[in-house]
Amino acid sequence: MEIFEWEWIGFIITFFGTLFLIGEVLVNARGIFGLLGIGFITVYFGAYVETSSFILMLILYFVGLFLIVLDGKVINDGTFATIGLAIMLVSVALAASSFTAGLYAVLGVIIGSVSSLMFLKVFKKRQMWKKIALKDQLTKEKGYNSMNMEYEKLVGQEGTTLTDLRPVGTIQIGKKQYSAISDGQWIGKNTAIRVVQVDGTKILVEKLSKEILD
């Protein structure tokens, strides 16, 4: 078809393909965006890649997409997502008929990925992305505290280990028991300890020296 001889047409196809596929990952579109995205990307590789390489390029593109999904669902540090996007860019660039066409296709993937974020303002976000960032700010007015006030008061207090800390275990301060963690040190049962830091409900303790005990 003559339309595929225009080098810029690859930008349009990869833009919409990536827009809908990433959009499907970000929001709950009931599979509609996924089908549209697969359709556009299949057309792109079908038009520019020989039959023998068609499946390989298509798989390469979707492996990149899978890594983005994996990052959002499991890893959450952006590493796999970056690698996935790079693989997607390589796949569309290799499939292009010329350097210019490849550049247009790469831009289509990049701009399509960024543009897909606009779906977050319209559609319901998928649950897996709540692992990366909370939508609502955690405030005292909403029933949350950045640090539990009761636990915060424990800093500097002394107590005793009820179990071995390896490095997690149970301690007692006053008449109350708490789950605590040492700084990697094995602290035995019935050892005097002091609370050195509290992060939310995570209590970090250290073993008291003999000088302090005496």
Sequence and secondary structure as in RCSB ss.txt:
>XXXX:A:sequence
MEIFEWEWIGFIITFFGTLFLIGEVLVNARGIFGLLGIGFITVYFGAYVETSSFILMLILYFVGLFLIVLDGKVI
NDGTFATIGLAIMLVSVALAASSFTAGLYAVLGVIIGSVSSLMFLKVFKKRQMWKKIALKDQLTKEKGYNSMNME
YEKLVGQEGTTLTDLRPVGTIQIGKKQYSAISDGQWIGKNTAIRVVQVDGTKILVEKLSKEILD
>XXXX:A:secstr
 GGGGSTTHHHHHHHHHHHHHHHHHHB  TTHHHHHHHHHHHHHHHHHS HHHHHHHHHHHHHHHHHHHHIIIII
 SSHHHHHHHHHHHHHHHHHSSSHHHHHHHHHHHHHHHHHGGGGGGTS B GGGGGT  SS   GGGT  SS HH
HHTTTT EEEESS BSSEEEEEETTEEEEEEESS  B TT EEEEEEEETTEEEEEE  HHHH 
